């Protein structure tokens, strides 16, 4: 996708320029607004922030702003407003997070509608498969938002599917998540935004297939992705990238659940190292390489000749082993625990062996935690540390790029590949 010389490729991606360009006509702007408002209205109802009585109440119109109160600090300032026909209890922070989520949902669903319309117009041109795939992917942010509906502002629905999903995926309980509703909002905003970035990347590969004048076909030459095949390899690569994004994102955000009981300002250096090595390094690595496999490969091709390459690869191996292997007892005291420690704890082995009780999750949630957040992320981080090219190769089948296309010239352009290589 062409960009202005003043607009770097990375900023173009992060600002969702392709999505916003496609939705720039007035009719689609109106659609984005309507969907966003509808989502915000539904979220407030499901989350308990808005109450609509079955019959008009006797109270008149009122509007109050409470700067503080008996509740948690993140819940203030809060707005209390209403009339005989509705009442709203809106913490400012929750309102901001809900607005951001609603905007993302509006963009995602509107793009899905746009691609669906173009699919109907172009179904006779032999582009049904890729365009249908793009249309479904355009709805991904909407589906994520609807699953977690109300999570960003819920004050009463502790048993809703959205809160339970967030709690299960981050190793906490619905009650703890509900007591820290700021985290639910942050979780939803981050997940929806990452889904929109993934959607933007898809537009850069398939945009020309939907007849967009702003998303032309890739320009032949270094750094330009070809149309990726949609065979078994492409499907498996897509599934692997989705698994890495989901596991990496939820595991990175799970670090903040530790803040429910450990204030970050009072955490020791050992605890911060554990958060960095066990959560952020493998989590952020998985998300970045899944979103930008070709760009990651170009980056490593250049880094392999630098002095810092060995240090980074050692960090990745240590970080991966800290997840998938076993942690000695002294390190467990700082809050760190690996897959081996939780398996020992699940089997009720003594604490002297390094056993750590796993979170009180259902067996399905616990299995997913061990298989993806510990197993997949740990193994992938170790593989990246040992051989980045081999670890990234399976991810390239759904991006159109191939390792053999990364010539030394391409390797000197990691920023360009980051945004153009899938």
C-alpha positions, -999 to +999 in steps of 0.1 A: +000+000+000+015+033-010+021+059+017+032+094+019+069+100+024+061+117+056+041+088+069+064+059+078+052+024+070+051+014+106+029+043+116+007+036+086+001+001+099-004+011+135-028+039+125-049+014+104-045+036+074-058+010+049-089+003+070-097+039+074-091+047+037-115+019+027-141+032+052-136+069+043-168+074+022-196+091+042-219+061+041-193+038+057-184+065+083-220+065+093-220+027+094-189+028+117-206+053+140-239+033+142-222+000+149-200+016+175-229+033+192-249+001+191-221-019+206-216+007+234-253+007+242-254-031+244-222-032+265-236-007+290-268-028+293-250-061+297-224-046+320-250-030+343-239+006+337-272+015+322-306+007+336-338+011+316-370+006+338-400-012+324-421+019+333-411+055+339-398+063+373-408+092+395-374+107+396-367+138+375-336+145+354-303+146+373-266+147+366-238+143+392-200+139+390-183+122+420-146+128+421-141+102+448-160+077+469-158+045+490-150+023+460-117+015+443-097+044+430-100+035+393-138+038+396-135+076+402-143+101+390-177+087+380-208+102+364-243+094+377-270+106+355-306+097+347-342+105+340-375+088+345-366+066+315-330+055+322-302+057+347-264+056+340-235+049+363-204+056+343-169+056+357-147+079+335-120+052+330-145+026+320-162+050+297-130+058+279-121+021+275-156+013+263-154+041+237-121+027+224-135-008+222-167+004+205-146+024+179-126-008+171-157-029+168-173-003+145-142-004+122-140-042+122-177-049+115-180-021+089-150-034+070-166-069+071-198-054+056-178-035+029-158-067+019-191-087+019-206-062-005-176-064-028-177-102-025-212-102-040-201-079-068-170-099-077-181-135-072-180-141-109-144-130-113-129-161-098-119-144-065-144-160-043-120-179-020-096-151-011-123-125-009-145-146+013-115-152+035-109-115+038-146-108+046-145-133+075-113-118+088-129-084+086-154-096+112-127-109+136-125-078+158-163-077+160-165-113+171-138-108+198-156-077+211-190-095+212-175-124+231-162-101+257-193-079+256-197-059+288-163-069+302-149-034+301-177-019+322-194-047+341-202-041+377-227-069+384-225-097+359-197-118+374-209-149+357-211-136+321-192-154+294-170-124+287-156-120+322-152-158+325-133-159+292-109-131+303-103-147+337-097-182+322-073-169+296-052-149+321-051-174+350-073-154+374-109-159+387-140-140+376-143-125+411-108-111+410-113-098+375-146-082+385-130-065+415-104-050+391-127-040+362-100-017+348-081-047+337-111-061+318-113-029+299-076-028+291-077-065+280-106-059+256-091-027+241-057-044+235-072-076+220-095-057+196-066-034+185-043-063+178-071-079+158-075-048+138-037-047+131-040-083+119-069-073+097-048-044+083-020-068+074-046-090+056-057-060+036-021-054+025-020-089+010-055-094-003-067-058-006-062-056-044-085-086-048-115-067-035-111-040-062-096-013-039-079+016-057-059+023-025-047-012-020-032-022-053-015-054-061+020-060-045+048-044-066+072-071-079+106-070-063+122-074-030+101-070+000+068-074-018+046-103-007+032-125-034-004-138-032+000-166-006-015-200-014-045-211+005-036-248+006-029-270+036+004-253+043-012-219+041-041-230+064-017-245+089+005-215+089-026-192+095-037-214+124-002-213+139+000-175+136-035-172+153-024-195+181+008-175+187-011-142+187-038-155+211-013-172+234+012-143+233-014-116+239-032-133+268+001-143+284+015-108+281-016-093+296-017-120+323+013-102+340-011-074+350-032-099+370-003-102+394-008-065+402-041-074+418-020-087+448+015-073+442+017-035+437+042-029+409+058+000+428+066-023+458+077-053+437+113-064+440+138-065+411+135-103+411+098-101+406+102-076+378+128-098+361+103-127+363+076-106+348+099-095+320+115-129+312+084-151+317+056-129+304+067-100+282+097-115+262+079-147+250+045-130+248+056-099+228+079-121+206+050-144+196+027-115+187+052-096+167+065-126+146+029-138+140+019-104+127+051-098+108+067-131+098+086-118+068+096-086+085+109-107+115+129-128+092+144-098+075+152-083+109+170-115+120+188-117+087+204-083+095+208-090+132+227-122+126+257-102+116+255-079+147+273-082+180+240-082+200+226-113+182+241-138+205+229-119+236+193-117+223+192-154+213+205-164+248+177-143+264+151-160+242+164-195+251+164-186+289+130-171+286+116-201+268+131-226+292+117-205+321+082-213+308+084-248+295+110-264+318+113-262+356+123-235+380+144-241+412+129-234+446+148-202+453+134-186+421+098-198+429+099-175+460+100-145+437+068-156+420+083-174+390+070-208+380+074-230+349+053-257+334+072-284+353+065-266+386+027-264+379+026-301+368+043-311+400+018-290+420-011-305+401+002-339+411+004-328+448+042-334+450+060-317+479+070-281+477+107-291+482+106-305+447+096-271+433+059-279+431+036-249+427-002-251+428-016-240+394-044-214+392-079-226+402-090-230+366-113-255+350-095-284+334-101-270+299-086-236+309-057-253+327-050-275+296-050-245+273-027-226+297-002-255+297-004-263+260-003-228+246+009-202+271+036-224+286+042-251+259+038-232+226+053-199+238+082-216+256+091-240+227+088-212+202+111-188+222+137-216+225+134-224+188+138-187+179+169-185+201+185-216+185+175-210+148+153-180+140+151-189+103+138-224+110+114-212+136+099-185+113+097-206+081+063-222+090+048-188+095+058-176+060+034-199+041+005-175+049+024-143+042+035-148+006+072-143+015+098-170+013+132-173+030+150-175-003+135-141-013+153-124+015+185-113-003+211-092+015+195-061+000+161-070+015+178-078+048+189-042+050+153-030+049+137-046+080+113-016+086+099-020+051+095-057+053+079-053+087+049-036+072+048-051+037+058-088+043+026-100+060 
